[in-house]
């Protein structure tokens, strides 16, 4: 997973001027969220958990055996 930010955009209807981007580097899926310019590390971590971190920690452990990968990618 990688994280990046886009700063200095025009304000949206909620006053947000920035975007945080989370990219799942295995699937290459990007997850975007509008944020204010006061976002900090704690806020980013909470956003990550709220948006992408559902489930128990054990559920997020990766099984990257060849059989599992083949099943996921077809």
C-alpha positions as CSV (number, residue, x, y, z in Angstrom):
1,X,0.0,0.0,0.0
2,X,1.3,3.4,-0.8
3,X,0.0,6.8,0.2
4,X,0.2,10.2,-1.5
5,X,-1.4,13.6,-1.3
6,X,-2.6,16.1,-3.9
7,X,-2.6,19.6,-2.4
8,X,-4.0,23.0,-3.3
9,X,-7.1,22.2,-5.2
10,X,-10.2,24.5,-5.3
11,X,-12.5,24.1,-2.3
12,X,-15.3,21.6,-2.7
13,X,-18.7,22.0,-1.1
14,X,-17.4,20.8,2.2
15,X,-14.3,23.1,2.2
16,X,-11.8,20.4,1.4
17,X,-8.8,21.4,-0.8
18,X,-6.7,18.3,-0.8
19,X,-7.0,14.6,-1.7
20,X,-5.3,11.7,0.0
21,X,-4.6,8.7,-2.4
22,X,-4.1,5.2,-1.1
23,X,-2.9,2.7,-3.8
24,X,-3.0,-1.0,-3.3
25,X,0.2,-1.9,-5.1
26,X,-0.9,-5.6,-5.5
27,X,-4.2,-4.9,-7.2
28,X,-3.2,-1.3,-8.4
29,X,-6.6,-0.1,-7.1
30,X,-6.6,3.5,-6.0
31,X,-8.8,4.9,-3.2
32,X,-9.3,8.6,-3.1
33,X,-10.6,10.8,-0.3
34,X,-11.2,14.6,-0.1
35,X,-9.6,16.1,3.0
36,X,-8.9,19.5,4.4
37,X,-5.4,21.1,4.4
38,X,-5.2,20.4,8.2
39,X,-4.9,16.6,7.7
40,X,-2.1,15.2,9.8
41,X,-0.6,11.7,10.2
42,X,-3.2,10.7,12.8
43,X,-6.0,11.8,10.6
44,X,-4.5,10.0,7.7
45,X,-4.2,6.8,9.7
46,X,-7.8,7.1,10.9
47,X,-9.0,7.7,7.3
48,X,-7.1,4.6,6.2
49,X,-8.7,2.4,8.9
50,X,-12.1,3.9,8.2
51,X,-12.0,3.5,4.5
52,X,-9.8,0.4,3.9
53,X,-9.1,-1.3,7.2
54,X,-12.3,-3.1,7.8
55,X,-12.2,-6.4,9.7
56,X,-10.0,-7.8,12.3
57,X,-6.2,-7.7,11.9
58,X,-6.2,-11.5,11.3
59,X,-8.5,-10.9,8.3
60,X,-6.0,-8.6,6.7
61,X,-3.1,-11.0,6.8
62,X,-2.0,-11.9,3.3
63,X,-2.0,-15.4,2.0
64,X,0.2,-15.1,-1.1
65,X,0.6,-18.7,-1.9
66,X,0.6,-19.5,-5.6
67,X,-2.8,-21.2,-5.3
68,X,-4.4,-18.2,-3.6
69,X,-2.9,-15.7,-6.0
70,X,-4.1,-17.8,-9.0
71,X,-7.6,-18.0,-7.5
72,X,-7.7,-14.2,-7.0
73,X,-6.4,-13.2,-10.5
74,X,-8.1,-16.0,-12.4
